[in-house]
């Protein structure tokens, strides 16, 4: 923390019962350095201590907090327009131009995920796991986490980590849909006040909202969120924005239009309006009876290649904040096998199906253990890997279960990659996936696996392929993507101008040959202005490019040669790709690097796609789910690093003993192999 000397003392008389005394400490601006989200600046924090010394007894009472100074505006109008600014400071309510955050005056592309509790069994919650999880969010390119209203108020260590690492927090009160609604009781009033007092010192929290998915309409049952829940919150904390619910249409009264800070007047909401914040769509699992999902097969379009439709982007144009959307996936073999008997190693557990009914939360009768493992994955695998008979999913054993899970997780990653790349081509200034983490070692929606370090699990959560996609391209500030007909774009969501280049190349699967198709020189007058939301559209000639035999690779780098993003762009789903039979091997170095990481050397005799490394060691790889191009008789060689979690040095022995490598070709049907 950063600090300077400042303090105040006063004499107080404490009456019997509850009372409040306010002390004001001046912090001269010349001594203050602002707190910034990750990627926008440093996370400057200051220690604050309050001590009460009784006159009679000698025992003193002391509390300490860390605070950060930042100004956050939840913007719903066109604040690039001077006329709006002139009136927004004195008007109340919400506009319908869009929704985004400004931090210290800088517009940001808010991207990240929804945080659910890390553990169902609270007694084995791990502080270090919560810290590692927030670090994984940052390393995955995220700058925002939403605390979902169907979960819990999280441990202090999680909020501290968000303060330290620059994550902004969109925070629901813990109410969600039916069965979680509030009552205006003294107990709930006290709980809300206690929670806000406990957490309001955290610089990372930028907005409080009332509930998850409970549209707040005055004079109905949901009006309580405005009249009671958020009124109490606003009374306790006037320093940050308040919002009715997630998602919401905004306010009619009760907040300053400029930034959504409470103004002391009654909070009321509109009945109808334009959707500036969205939830969905969600790709649920289907094709197998389970407690969630649809027992019948529900197929969908792969969105490969994506459709890029050029349009106007940036805060000055109408925009949307997407605070939930997602796709289901299982977890790795390492995670799931530890909680299943060997005879059940398969997506259908090798057992007769249950009989399930009841819709979203079905009741199942029967003994199939996978019926209780969240949504099935049959439809995702059929869509991306080609239709398979039910007998394929009924098979069990180590080899087939690993294939099932590889296909399932890669399907989720490809689906979400296409979805987010499509969103980034439009004017969405908020992008929060459902969800970040898993609460159990099984299926779910997360990009991180279950993170309690018990058998088979990695501290803080093993990264799924989707999280590596976030890291390499789709959550990078500067990235390029291409879609149907060679329509492409390059995006700058960084707060600074981008000077550099983006190169679009093709990769031939059969030969490993790479061919440069287009180079965008983005320097001088052609540089991309500061973001958020800066987009430049362009075309690439795809003559002679066939998605079954080629993929595109987009690399963006600074003028100094620093690589900012690598986007491996499929032009066809895996079921249509014709890949050579490839042998990929991995070897762990015998010694640590200076930073405690360990090198892993990979060789491939042919071009291989979506090479995925998995281990029982605690940590992650610097790259994963990537392509290697073998050109000619010599094998392709690359080196990745394994970076440890929760310790200074990686466990080389465990990494070497448990490391396994998979790739796409070996997980396709024989008729897709050439």
Secondary structure, DSSP 4 states (H G I P E B T S, - for coil): ---------------SS-----------GGG---B--TTTS-B--EEEEEEEE-SSSS-EEEEEEEE----EEEE-S-TTSHHHHHHHTT-BS--SS--EEEETTEEE-EEEEEE--S-SSGGG--HHHHHHHHHHHHHTT--EEEE-TTS-PPPHHHHHHHHHHT-EEEEE-S-BSTT------HHHHHHHHHHHHHHTT-TTEEEEES-BS----TTSGGGHIIIIIHHHHHHH--SSEEESSBS----SBSBBTTT-BB-SSPPB--SS----EEEEEEE--BSS--SSSBSS--------SPPP-----STTS--EEEEEEEE-B---HHHHHTTS-GGG-STTTTSPPPEEESGGG-EEES--GGGGSSS--HHHHHHHH----HHHHH--SHHHHHHHHHHHHHHHHHHHHHHHHHHHTTTEEEEEES-S--SSSS-BS-SB---S-STT--TT-PBPHHHHHIIIIITSSEEEEE-GGGEEEEEE-SSS-B-EEEEEEEEETTT--EEEEEEEEE-GGGSBPS-SSEEEEEE---TT--TTTEEEEEEEEETT--EEEEEEEESS-GGG--B----EEEEE-SS--TTS-EEEEEEESS-EEEEEEE-SSSEEESS-SEEE---SSSPEEEEEEEEESSSSS--HHHHHHH-EEE-SGGGS-GGGB-
